[in-house]
Amino acid sequence: MQYNLQNSLLTSLEISKKSGFKKPNSWPNIRKNIHDNCISLLVDDRYPIGFAATVTGGYSVDIDGEPYADYSSGAQFAVADWADYSATDGYSISYPDGASTAHIIDIYPQTEGENITQFKCQRVAESGTEEQGVLWVHFNLSNAIMLEEMLYNDVINRLCSAITAKGDKITLTSIYGWASGIYSAFTNCYALEYLPAFVTINEERTYWQTFKGTAVKTVKLMQGKSNSSSYDLFNGCRQLEQVKGNFVIIPTERTFKDCRSIKKLPAIDAANSTNMDEFLTNAAALEDTVLDVSAAAGLTKITCFGTAEYFMGGFKGLRVSNSAPFSGTTPQINVSYTGMDRAALVQLFNDLPTVTDNQTVNITGCIGTSSLSEDDKAIATDKGWLITE
Protein backbone atom coordinates (compact mmCIF):
# COMPACT_ATOMS: atom_id res chain seq x y z
CA MET A 1 0.00 0.00 0.00
CA GLN A 2 1.24 3.50 -0.79
CA TYR A 3 0.86 6.50 1.45
CA ASN A 4 0.73 10.05 0.10
CA LEU A 5 2.43 12.28 2.65
CA GLN A 6 0.53 15.29 1.33
CA ASN A 7 -2.52 13.83 3.07
CA SER A 8 -0.89 12.35 6.16
CA LEU A 9 -2.03 14.88 8.77
CA LEU A 10 -1.10 13.58 12.18
CA THR A 11 -2.93 13.90 15.44
CA SER A 12 -2.24 15.12 18.93
CA LEU A 13 0.44 14.84 21.58
CA GLU A 14 0.35 16.05 25.13
CA ILE A 15 3.64 16.89 26.83
CA SER A 16 2.36 17.53 30.30
CA LYS A 17 2.63 16.80 33.98
CA LYS A 18 0.33 13.83 33.39
CA SER A 19 1.90 12.14 30.39
CA GLY A 20 5.29 13.63 29.78
CA PHE A 21 8.05 15.10 31.87
CA LYS A 22 8.84 13.50 35.20
CA LYS A 23 11.41 15.62 36.94
CA PRO A 24 14.32 13.93 38.71
CA ASN A 25 13.48 13.35 42.36
CA SER A 26 16.11 15.77 43.64
CA TRP A 27 14.89 18.69 41.51
CA PRO A 28 12.60 21.30 43.06
CA ASN A 29 9.31 21.86 41.25
CA ILE A 30 9.56 25.15 39.36
CA ARG A 31 5.86 24.95 38.41
CA LYS A 32 4.79 25.26 42.06
CA ASN A 33 3.70 28.69 43.35
CA ILE A 34 4.83 30.35 40.13
CA HIS A 35 3.98 33.99 39.29
CA ASP A 36 1.39 34.73 36.60
CA ASN A 37 2.90 35.59 33.20
CA CYS A 38 6.22 34.15 34.34
CA ILE A 39 9.08 32.12 32.89
CA SER A 40 10.84 29.94 35.44
CA LEU A 41 14.27 28.36 35.05
CA LEU A 42 16.04 25.67 37.02
CA VAL A 43 19.79 26.20 36.59
CA ASP A 44 22.87 24.21 37.56
CA ASP A 45 25.22 26.47 39.54
CA ARG A 46 28.38 25.01 37.96
CA TYR A 47 27.72 27.27 34.99
CA PRO A 48 27.00 30.96 34.38
CA ILE A 49 23.56 32.11 33.30
CA GLY A 50 22.53 35.10 31.24
CA PHE A 51 19.30 36.03 29.49
CA ALA A 52 17.14 38.90 28.33
CA ALA A 53 13.38 39.32 28.24
CA THR A 54 11.29 41.78 26.27
CA VAL A 55 8.50 43.22 28.43
CA THR A 56 6.76 46.57 28.25
CA GLY A 57 7.69 48.33 31.49
CA GLY A 58 10.56 45.96 32.22
CA TYR A 59 10.87 42.68 34.07
CA SER A 60 11.73 41.47 37.57
CA VAL A 61 13.83 38.51 38.62
CA ASP A 62 13.48 36.41 41.76
CA ILE A 63 16.06 33.80 42.74
CA ASP A 64 14.91 30.91 44.93
CA GLY A 65 11.78 32.88 45.82
CA GLU A 66 13.66 36.02 46.91
CA PRO A 67 13.50 39.31 44.92
CA TYR A 68 16.80 39.86 43.11
CA ALA A 69 16.59 42.85 40.75
CA ASP A 70 14.50 44.76 38.21
CA TYR A 71 15.53 45.17 34.57
CA SER A 72 14.40 47.36 31.71
CA SER A 73 12.93 45.62 28.68
CA GLY A 74 15.65 43.83 26.73
CA ALA A 75 18.34 44.40 29.37
CA GLN A 76 20.47 41.44 30.37
CA PHE A 77 20.38 39.50 33.58
CA ALA A 78 23.69 37.75 34.30
CA VAL A 79 25.38 35.68 36.97
CA ALA A 80 28.92 34.86 35.91
CA ASP A 81 29.85 32.82 38.98
CA TRP A 82 27.31 31.45 41.44
CA ALA A 83 30.02 31.36 44.10
CA ASP A 84 29.61 35.14 44.26
CA TYR A 85 25.88 34.79 44.94
CA SER A 86 25.13 34.07 48.59
CA ALA A 87 21.58 35.33 49.20
CA THR A 88 20.25 31.75 49.30
CA ASP A 89 21.77 28.29 49.50
CA GLY A 90 19.83 27.02 46.51
CA TYR A 91 18.62 23.44 46.21
CA SER A 92 20.71 20.30 46.55
CA ILE A 93 20.39 18.16 43.42
CA SER A 94 22.04 14.92 42.33
CA TYR A 95 21.19 14.98 38.63
CA PRO A 96 22.85 15.41 36.15
CA ASP A 97 26.20 13.81 36.96
CA GLY A 98 28.40 16.17 38.94
CA ALA A 99 25.59 18.52 39.91
CA SER A 100 25.30 19.60 43.53
CA THR A 101 23.29 22.82 43.70
CA ALA A 102 20.57 24.38 41.56
CA HIS A 103 18.71 27.69 41.70
CA ILE A 104 15.21 28.66 40.61
CA ILE A 105 15.02 31.88 38.59
CA ASP A 106 11.60 33.46 38.07
CA ILE A 107 11.21 36.12 35.35
CA TYR A 108 8.01 38.16 35.28
CA PRO A 109 6.70 41.63 34.25
CA GLN A 110 7.17 44.53 36.63
CA THR A 111 3.81 45.93 35.60
CA GLU A 112 0.68 43.91 36.20
CA GLY A 113 -1.11 43.09 32.96
CA GLU A 114 2.00 43.21 30.78
CA ASN A 115 3.44 40.16 29.03
CA ILE A 116 6.85 38.70 28.24
CA THR A 117 6.93 38.77 24.44
CA GLN A 118 10.46 37.52 23.81
CA PHE A 119 12.98 35.47 25.77
CA LYS A 120 16.45 34.16 24.97
CA CYS A 121 19.59 33.14 26.80
CA GLN A 122 22.62 35.36 26.22
CA ARG A 123 26.25 34.76 27.05
CA VAL A 124 27.73 36.47 30.10
CA ALA A 125 31.25 36.68 28.64
CA GLU A 126 32.03 39.40 26.11
CA SER A 127 32.83 36.94 23.33
CA GLY A 128 33.04 33.27 22.43
CA THR A 129 30.71 30.33 22.88
CA GLU A 130 29.55 29.87 26.46
CA GLU A 131 28.26 26.79 28.26
CA GLN A 132 25.30 27.57 30.50
CA GLY A 133 23.43 25.39 32.94
CA VAL A 134 19.71 25.59 32.20
CA LEU A 135 18.16 22.28 33.28
CA TRP A 136 14.45 22.98 32.87
CA VAL A 137 12.33 25.86 31.58
CA HIS A 138 8.65 26.37 32.37
CA PHE A 139 6.49 28.94 30.57
CA ASN A 140 3.54 30.05 32.70
CA LEU A 141 2.22 32.29 29.91
CA SER A 142 -1.08 32.85 28.15
CA ASN A 143 0.29 35.21 25.49
CA ALA A 144 2.27 34.59 22.32
CA ILE A 145 6.05 34.80 22.54
CA MET A 146 9.14 34.85 20.32
CA LEU A 147 11.75 32.19 21.14
CA GLU A 148 14.33 33.01 18.49
CA GLU A 149 17.63 31.35 19.48
CA MET A 150 16.19 30.76 22.95
CA LEU A 151 18.83 28.30 24.20
CA TYR A 152 21.30 28.48 21.33
CA ASN A 153 23.63 30.57 19.11
CA ASP A 154 26.63 31.66 21.19
CA VAL A 155 25.13 29.91 24.24
CA ILE A 156 25.08 26.14 24.69
CA ASN A 157 22.68 24.44 27.10
CA ARG A 158 23.57 20.77 26.74
CA LEU A 159 21.96 19.81 30.06
CA CYS A 160 18.43 21.10 29.46
CA SER A 161 16.05 18.15 29.77
CA ALA A 162 12.64 19.72 29.47
CA ILE A 163 10.60 22.64 28.23
CA THR A 164 7.15 22.68 29.82
CA ALA A 165 4.32 25.20 29.60
CA LYS A 166 0.98 26.30 30.98
CA GLY A 167 -1.73 24.34 29.22
CA ASP A 168 0.99 22.21 27.60
CA LYS A 169 1.40 24.66 24.71
CA ILE A 170 3.38 27.70 23.66
CA THR A 171 1.85 30.14 21.19
CA LEU A 172 4.35 31.76 18.84
CA THR A 173 4.30 35.41 17.78
CA SER A 174 2.98 36.38 14.35
CA ILE A 175 6.28 37.86 13.20
CA TYR A 176 7.70 36.89 9.82
CA GLY A 177 11.17 36.33 8.45
CA TRP A 178 14.10 35.77 10.79
CA ALA A 179 12.16 37.22 13.71
CA SER A 180 10.06 34.14 13.35
CA GLY A 181 8.95 33.05 16.76
CA ILE A 182 11.00 29.85 16.96
CA TYR A 183 14.19 30.12 14.91
CA SER A 184 17.08 27.93 16.23
CA ALA A 185 15.41 27.85 19.63
CA PHE A 186 16.74 24.50 20.87
CA THR A 187 19.59 23.63 18.51
CA ASN A 188 22.12 21.20 20.02
CA CYS A 189 20.24 20.84 23.31
CA TYR A 190 21.36 17.23 23.30
CA ALA A 191 19.55 16.20 26.49
CA LEU A 192 16.23 17.84 25.60
CA GLU A 193 13.50 15.18 25.67
CA TYR A 194 10.26 16.96 26.56
CA LEU A 195 8.45 19.77 24.74
CA PRO A 196 4.97 21.28 24.81
CA ALA A 197 2.94 21.85 21.65
CA PHE A 198 3.87 24.87 19.52
CA VAL A 199 0.98 26.84 18.03
CA THR A 200 1.67 29.17 15.10
CA ILE A 201 -1.53 31.27 14.85
CA ASN A 202 -2.30 29.99 11.35
CA GLU A 203 0.62 31.73 9.66
CA GLU A 204 3.82 30.79 7.90
CA ARG A 205 6.68 30.35 10.30
CA THR A 206 10.41 29.96 9.90
CA TYR A 207 11.42 26.69 11.58
CA TRP A 208 15.15 26.82 10.84
CA GLN A 209 17.32 24.38 12.86
CA THR A 210 14.84 24.67 15.71
CA PHE A 211 15.06 21.10 17.03
CA LYS A 212 18.43 20.13 15.52
CA GLY A 213 20.35 17.63 17.64
CA THR A 214 17.77 17.26 20.41
CA ALA A 215 16.72 13.98 22.03
CA VAL A 216 12.96 14.51 21.67
CA LYS A 217 10.84 11.54 20.62
CA THR A 218 7.75 13.47 19.58
CA VAL A 219 7.20 17.06 18.53
CA LYS A 220 3.76 18.60 18.17
CA LEU A 221 3.39 21.53 15.77
CA MET A 222 -0.04 23.09 15.46
CA GLN A 223 -1.58 25.27 12.74
CA GLY A 224 -0.06 26.99 9.75
CA LYS A 225 2.96 25.88 7.76
CA SER A 226 6.68 26.45 7.48
CA ASN A 227 8.02 28.87 4.92
CA SER A 228 11.04 27.93 2.82
CA SER A 229 13.29 27.62 5.87
CA SER A 230 12.72 24.18 7.38
CA TYR A 231 16.44 23.73 6.74
CA ASP A 232 18.11 21.42 9.31
CA LEU A 233 14.86 21.40 11.26
CA PHE A 234 15.26 17.90 12.77
CA ASN A 235 18.80 17.17 11.62
CA GLY A 236 20.45 14.71 13.98
CA CYS A 237 17.32 14.01 16.05
CA ARG A 238 18.10 10.31 16.33
CA GLN A 239 15.38 9.65 18.94
CA LEU A 240 12.59 11.42 17.04
CA GLU A 241 9.73 9.05 16.24
CA GLN A 242 7.15 11.39 14.79
CA VAL A 243 6.04 14.97 14.26
CA LYS A 244 2.41 15.37 15.22
CA GLY A 245 -0.16 18.08 14.71
CA ASN A 246 -1.74 19.77 11.71
CA PHE A 247 1.27 21.90 10.80
CA VAL A 248 2.50 21.53 7.20
CA ILE A 249 6.23 21.50 6.45
CA ILE A 250 7.69 22.88 3.24
CA PRO A 251 10.61 20.46 2.76
CA THR A 252 14.14 21.76 2.26
CA GLU A 253 17.69 20.55 2.93
CA ARG A 254 18.39 18.17 5.80
CA THR A 255 14.94 18.51 7.34
CA PHE A 256 15.01 14.91 8.64
CA LYS A 257 18.68 14.03 8.20
CA ASP A 258 19.83 11.08 10.35
CA CYS A 259 16.42 10.67 11.97
CA ARG A 260 17.03 6.99 12.70
CA SER A 261 13.91 6.42 14.81
CA ILE A 262 11.29 8.32 12.82
CA LYS A 263 8.23 6.23 12.01
CA LYS A 264 6.00 8.67 10.17
CA LEU A 265 6.52 11.96 8.41
CA PRO A 266 4.16 14.91 8.83
CA ALA A 267 2.17 16.54 6.06
CA ILE A 268 4.35 18.33 3.54
CA ASP A 269 3.77 20.90 0.81
CA ALA A 270 6.55 20.60 -1.76
CA ALA A 271 5.12 22.91 -4.42
CA ASN A 272 7.78 25.57 -3.77
CA SER A 273 10.64 23.28 -2.76
CA THR A 274 13.83 23.62 -4.80
CA ASN A 275 16.50 21.73 -2.84
CA MET A 276 15.76 18.62 -0.78
CA ASP A 277 19.31 17.33 -0.40
CA GLU A 278 19.43 14.84 2.51
CA PHE A 279 15.80 15.58 3.27
CA LEU A 280 15.46 12.15 4.93
CA THR A 281 18.39 9.84 5.73
CA ASN A 282 19.11 6.73 7.83
CA ALA A 283 15.42 6.40 8.76
CA ALA A 284 15.63 2.71 9.59
CA ALA A 285 12.37 2.75 11.62
CA LEU A 286 10.26 4.41 8.90
CA GLU A 287 6.92 2.76 8.26
CA ASP A 288 5.72 2.21 4.68
CA THR A 289 5.88 5.59 2.98
CA VAL A 290 5.79 6.94 -0.55
CA LEU A 291 7.15 10.48 -0.72
CA ASP A 292 5.22 12.46 -3.32
CA VAL A 293 6.99 15.66 -4.40
CA SER A 294 5.52 15.69 -7.90
CA ALA A 295 4.27 19.24 -7.28
CA ALA A 296 7.88 20.48 -6.96
CA ALA A 297 8.38 21.67 -10.54
CA GLY A 298 11.45 23.70 -9.51
CA LEU A 299 13.25 20.89 -7.69
CA THR A 300 17.00 20.75 -8.35
CA LYS A 301 17.94 17.85 -6.08
CA ILE A 302 16.37 15.31 -3.76
CA THR A 303 18.19 12.68 -1.71
CA CYS A 304 16.39 10.28 0.62
CA PHE A 305 18.68 7.39 1.41
CA GLY A 306 19.95 4.93 4.00
CA THR A 307 23.08 2.87 4.43
CA ALA A 308 23.79 -0.82 4.80
CA GLU A 309 23.61 -0.28 8.58
CA TYR A 310 20.56 2.02 8.55
CA PHE A 311 18.57 0.53 5.70
CA MET A 312 15.40 2.52 4.97
CA GLY A 313 13.14 -0.42 4.21
CA GLY A 314 10.00 1.62 4.88
CA PHE A 315 10.80 4.10 2.12
CA LYS A 316 8.70 2.49 -0.61
CA GLY A 317 8.63 5.09 -3.32
CA LEU A 318 9.45 8.55 -4.61
CA ARG A 319 7.32 10.54 -7.04
CA VAL A 320 8.89 13.53 -8.78
CA SER A 321 7.85 16.13 -11.34
CA ASN A 322 8.66 15.43 -14.99
CA SER A 323 9.30 19.13 -15.46
CA ALA A 324 11.75 19.64 -12.57
CA PRO A 325 15.20 20.86 -13.74
CA PHE A 326 17.31 18.63 -11.44
CA SER A 327 20.25 20.98 -11.98
CA GLY A 328 21.87 20.43 -8.57
CA THR A 329 25.07 18.56 -7.75
CA THR A 330 25.46 14.86 -8.52
CA PRO A 331 23.63 12.68 -7.67
CA GLN A 332 20.56 14.76 -8.34
CA ILE A 333 18.38 11.91 -7.01
CA ASN A 334 19.57 9.42 -4.40
CA VAL A 335 17.28 6.69 -3.06
CA SER A 336 20.03 4.18 -2.25
CA TYR A 337 19.51 1.56 0.46
CA THR A 338 15.74 1.96 0.54
CA GLY A 339 12.76 -0.36 0.24
CA MET A 340 11.91 0.73 -3.30
CA ASP A 341 11.09 -2.41 -5.27
CA ARG A 342 11.28 -2.87 -9.04
CA ALA A 343 7.83 -1.37 -9.61
CA ALA A 344 8.68 1.70 -7.52
CA LEU A 345 11.97 2.23 -9.35
CA VAL A 346 10.28 1.89 -12.74
CA GLN A 347 7.66 4.41 -11.59
CA LEU A 348 10.46 6.82 -10.62
CA PHE A 349 12.13 6.34 -14.02
CA ASN A 350 8.83 7.06 -15.76
CA ASP A 351 8.42 10.24 -13.73
CA LEU A 352 11.88 11.59 -14.61
CA PRO A 353 12.18 14.55 -16.95
CA THR A 354 14.43 14.51 -19.99
CA VAL A 355 17.83 16.06 -19.13
CA THR A 356 20.99 17.01 -21.02
CA ASP A 357 23.75 17.24 -18.37
CA ASN A 358 24.21 13.59 -17.38
CA GLN A 359 22.11 13.89 -14.26
CA THR A 360 22.42 10.86 -11.98
CA VAL A 361 19.96 8.74 -10.03
CA ASN A 362 21.53 6.51 -7.36
CA ILE A 363 19.64 3.29 -6.66
CA THR A 364 22.45 1.33 -4.98
CA GLY A 365 21.17 -1.24 -2.48
CA CYS A 366 17.46 -0.76 -3.20
CA ILE A 367 15.29 -3.86 -2.83
CA GLY A 368 14.36 -3.78 -6.52
CA THR A 369 17.69 -2.82 -8.07
CA SER A 370 18.81 -6.33 -8.91
CA SER A 371 15.42 -7.09 -10.52
CA LEU A 372 15.57 -4.28 -13.07
CA SER A 373 15.81 -5.31 -16.69
CA GLU A 374 17.81 -3.43 -19.29
CA ASP A 375 14.54 -2.19 -20.72
CA ASP A 376 13.57 -0.85 -17.29
CA LYS A 377 16.84 1.07 -17.02
CA ALA A 378 16.45 2.39 -20.55
CA ILE A 379 13.39 4.32 -19.41
CA ALA A 380 15.79 6.57 -17.47
CA THR A 381 18.88 6.41 -19.65
CA ASP A 382 16.91 7.27 -22.80
CA LYS A 383 16.00 10.52 -21.03
CA GLY A 384 19.67 11.37 -20.47
CA TRP A 385 20.04 10.03 -16.93
CA LEU A 386 22.93 8.04 -15.57
CA ILE A 387 22.10 5.24 -13.13
CA THR A 388 24.37 4.38 -10.20
CA GLU A 389 23.70 0.88 -8.92
C-alpha positions in Angstrom: 0.0 0.0 0.0 1.2 3.5 -0.8 0.9 6.5 1.5 0.7 10.1 0.1 2.4 12.3 2.7 0.5 15.3 1.3 -2.5 13.8 3.1 -0.9 12.3 6.2 -2.0 14.9 8.8 -1.1 13.6 12.2 -2.9 13.9 15.4 -2.2 15.1 18.9 0.4 14.8 21.6 0.4 16.1 25.1 3.6 16.9 26.8 2.4 17.5 30.3 2.6 16.8 34.0 0.3 13.8 33.4 1.9 12.1 30.4 5.3 13.6 29.8 8.1 15.1 31.9 8.8 13.5 35.2 11.4 15.6 36.9 14.3 13.9 38.7 13.5 13.3 42.4 16.1 15.8 43.6 14.9 18.7 41.5 12.6 21.3 43.1 9.3 21.9 41.3 9.6 25.1 39.4 5.9 25.0 38.4 4.8 25.3 42.1 3.7 28.7 43.4 4.8 30.3 40.1 4.0 34.0 39.3 1.4 34.7 36.6 2.9 35.6 33.2 6.2 34.1 34.3 9.1 32.1 32.9 10.8 29.9 35.4 14.3 28.4 35.0 16.0 25.7 37.0 19.8 26.2 36.6 22.9 24.2 37.6 25.2 26.5 39.5 28.4 25.0 38.0 27.7 27.3 35.0 27.0 31.0 34.4 23.6 32.1 33.3 22.5 35.1 31.2 19.3 36.0 29.5 17.1 38.9 28.3 13.4 39.3 28.2 11.3 41.8 26.3 8.5 43.2 28.4 6.8 46.6 28.3 7.7 48.3 31.5 10.6 46.0 32.2 10.9 42.7 34.1 11.7 41.5 37.6 13.8 38.5 38.6 13.5 36.4 41.8 16.1 33.8 42.7 14.9 30.9 44.9 11.8 32.9 45.8 13.7 36.0 46.9 13.5 39.3 44.9 16.8 39.9 43.1 16.6 42.9 40.7 14.5 44.8 38.2 15.5 45.2 34.6 14.4 47.4 31.7 12.9 45.6 28.7 15.6 43.8 26.7 18.3 44.4 29.4 20.5 41.4 30.4 20.4 39.5 33.6 23.7 37.8 34.3 25.4 35.7 37.0 28.9 34.9 35.9 29.8 32.8 39.0 27.3 31.4 41.4 30.0 31.4 44.1 29.6 35.1 44.3 25.9 34.8 44.9 25.1 34.1 48.6 21.6 35.3 49.2 20.3 31.7 49.3 21.8 28.3 49.5 19.8 27.0 46.5 18.6 23.4 46.2 20.7 20.3 46.5 20.4 18.2 43.4 22.0 14.9 42.3 21.2 15.0 38.6 22.9 15.4 36.2 26.2 13.8 37.0 28.4 16.2 38.9 25.6 18.5 39.9 25.3 19.6 43.5 23.3 22.8 43.7 20.6 24.4 41.6 18.7 27.7 41.7 15.2 28.7 40.6 15.0 31.9 38.6 11.6 33.5 38.1 11.2 36.1 35.4 8.0 38.2 35.3 6.7 41.6 34.2 7.2 44.5 36.6 3.8 45.9 35.6 0.7 43.9 36.2 -1.1 43.1 33.0 2.0 43.2 30.8 3.4 40.2 29.0 6.8 38.7 28.2 6.9 38.8 24.4 10.5 37.5 23.8 13.0 35.5 25.8 16.5 34.2 25.0 19.6 33.1 26.8 22.6 35.4 26.2 26.2 34.8 27.1 27.7 36.5 30.1 31.2 36.7 28.6 32.0 39.4 26.1 32.8 36.9 23.3 33.0 33.3 22.4 30.7 30.3 22.9 29.5 29.9 26.5 28.3 26.8 28.3 25.3 27.6 30.5 23.4 25.4 32.9 19.7 25.6 32.2 18.2 22.3 33.3 14.4 23.0 32.9 12.3 25.9 31.6 8.6 26.4 32.4 6.5 28.9 30.6 3.5 30.0 32.7 2.2 32.3 29.9 -1.1 32.9 28.2 0.3 35.2 25.5 2.3 34.6 22.3 6.1 34.8 22.5 9.1 34.9 20.3 11.7 32.2 21.1 14.3 33.0 18.5 17.6 31.3 19.5 16.2 30.8 22.9 18.8 28.3 24.2 21.3 28.5 21.3 23.6 30.6 19.1 26.6 31.7 21.2 25.1 29.9 24.2 25.1 26.1 24.7 22.7 24.4 27.1 23.6 20.8 26.7 22.0 19.8 30.1 18.4 21.1 29.5 16.1 18.1 29.8 12.6 19.7 29.5 10.6 22.6 28.2 7.1 22.7 29.8 4.3 25.2 29.6 1.0 26.3 31.0 -1.7 24.3 29.2 1.0 22.2 27.6 1.4 24.7 24.7 3.4 27.7 23.7 1.8 30.1 21.2 4.3 31.8 18.8 4.3 35.4 17.8 3.0 36.4 14.4 6.3 37.9 13.2 7.7 36.9 9.8 11.2 36.3 8.5 14.1 35.8 10.8 12.2 37.2 13.7 10.1 34.1 13.3 9.0 33.1 16.8 11.0 29.9 17.0 14.2 30.1 14.9 17.1 27.9 16.2 15.4 27.8 19.6 16.7 24.5 20.9 19.6 23.6 18.5 22.1 21.2 20.0 20.2 20.8 23.3 21.4 17.2 23.3 19.6 16.2 26.5 16.2 17.8 25.6 13.5 15.2 25.7 10.3 17.0 26.6 8.5 19.8 24.7 5.0 21.3 24.8 2.9 21.8 21.7 3.9 24.9 19.5 1.0 26.8 18.0 1.7 29.2 15.1 -1.5 31.3 14.9 -2.3 30.0 11.3 0.6 31.7 9.7 3.8 30.8 7.9 6.7 30.3 10.3 10.4 30.0 9.9 11.4 26.7 11.6 15.1 26.8 10.8 17.3 24.4 12.9 14.8 24.7 15.7 15.1 21.1 17.0 18.4 20.1 15.5 20.4 17.6 17.6 17.8 17.3 20.4 16.7 14.0 22.0 13.0 14.5 21.7 10.8 11.5 20.6 7.8 13.5 19.6 7.2 17.1 18.5 3.8 18.6 18.2 3.4 21.5 15.8 0.0 23.1 15.5 -1.6 25.3 12.7 -0.1 27.0 9.8 3.0 25.9 7.8 6.7 26.5 7.5 8.0 28.9 4.9 11.0 27.9 2.8 13.3 27.6 5.9 12.7 24.2 7.4 16.4 23.7 6.7 18.1 21.4 9.3 14.9 21.4 11.3 15.3 17.9 12.8 18.8 17.2 11.6 20.4 14.7 14.0 17.3 14.0 16.0 18.1 10.3 16.3 15.4 9.7 18.9 12.6 11.4 17.0 9.7 9.1 16.2 7.1 11.4 14.8 6.0 15.0 14.3 2.4 15.4 15.2 -0.2 18.1 14.7 -1.7 19.8 11.7 1.3 21.9 10.8 2.5 21.5 7.2 6.2 21.5 6.4 7.7 22.9 3.2 10.6 20.5 2.8 14.1 21.8 2.3 17.7 20.6 2.9 18.4 18.2 5.8 14.9 18.5 7.3 15.0 14.9 8.6 18.7 14.0 8.2 19.8 11.1 10.4 16.4 10.7 12.0 17.0 7.0 12.7 13.9 6.4 14.8 11.3 8.3 12.8 8.2 6.2 12.0 6.0 8.7 10.2 6.5 12.0 8.4 4.2 14.9 8.8 2.2 16.5 6.1 4.3 18.3 3.5 3.8 20.9 0.8 6.6 20.6 -1.8 5.1 22.9 -4.4 7.8 25.6 -3.8 10.6 23.3 -2.8 13.8 23.6 -4.8 16.5 21.7 -2.8 15.8 18.6 -0.8 19.3 17.3 -0.4 19.4 14.8 2.5 15.8 15.6 3.3 15.5 12.1 4.9 18.4 9.8 5.7 19.1 6.7 7.8 15.4 6.4 8.8 15.6 2.7 9.6 12.4 2.7 11.6 10.3 4.4 8.9 6.9 2.8 8.3 5.7 2.2 4.7 5.9 5.6 3.0 5.8 6.9 -0.6 7.2 10.5 -0.7 5.2 12.5 -3.3 7.0 15.7 -4.4 5.5 15.7 -7.9 4.3 19.2 -7.3 7.9 20.5 -7.0 8.4 21.7 -10.5 11.5 23.7 -9.5 13.3 20.9 -7.7 17.0 20.7 -8.4 17.9 17.9 -6.1 16.4 15.3 -3.8 18.2 12.7 -1.7 16.4 10.3 0.6 18.7 7.4 1.4 19.9 4.9 4.0 23.1 2.9 4.4 23.8 -0.8 4.8 23.6 -0.3 8.6 20.6 2.0 8.6 18.6 0.5 5.7 15.4 2.5 5.0 13.1 -0.4 4.2 10.0 1.6 4.9 10.8 4.1 2.1 8.7 2.5 -0.6 8.6 5.1 -3.3 9.5 8.6 -4.6 7.3 10.5 -7.0 8.9 13.5 -8.8 7.8 16.1 -11.3 8.7 15.4 -15.0 9.3 19.1 -15.5 11.8 19.6 -12.6 15.2 20.9 -13.7 17.3 18.6 -11.4 20.2 21.0 -12.0 21.9 20.4 -8.6 25.1 18.6 -7.8 25.5 14.9 -8.5 23.6 12.7 -7.7 20.6 14.8 -8.3 18.4 11.9 -7.0 19.6 9.4 -4.4 17.3 6.7 -3.1 20.0 4.2 -2.3 19.5 1.6 0.5 15.7 2.0 0.5 12.8 -0.4 0.2 11.9 0.7 -3.3 11.1 -2.4 -5.3 11.3 -2.9 -9.0 7.8 -1.4 -9.6 8.7 1.7 -7.5 12.0 2.2 -9.3 10.3 1.9 -12.7 7.7 4.4 -11.6 10.5 6.8 -10.6 12.1 6.3 -14.0 8.8 7.1 -15.8 8.4 10.2 -13.7 11.9 11.6 -14.6 12.2 14.6 -16.9 14.4 14.5 -20.0 17.8 16.1 -19.1 21.0 17.0 -21.0 23.7 17.2 -18.4 24.2 13.6 -17.4 22.1 13.9 -14.3 22.4 10.9 -12.0 20.0 8.7 -10.0 21.5 6.5 -7.4 19.6 3.3 -6.7 22.4 1.3 -5.0 21.2 -1.2 -2.5 17.5 -0.8 -3.2 15.3 -3.9 -2.8 14.4 -3.8 -6.5 17.7 -2.8 -8.1 18.8 -6.3 -8.9 15.4 -7.1 -10.5 15.6 -4.3 -13.1 15.8 -5.3 -16.7 17.8 -3.4 -19.3 14.5 -2.2 -20.7 13.6 -0.9 -17.3 16.8 1.1 -17.0 16.5 2.4 -20.5 13.4 4.3 -19.4 15.8 6.6 -17.5 18.9 6.4 -19.6 16.9 7.3 -22.8 16.0 10.5 -21.0 19.7 11.4 -20.5 20.0 10.0 -16.9 22.9 8.0 -15.6 22.1 5.2 -13.1 24.4 4.4 -10.2 23.7 0.9 -8.9 
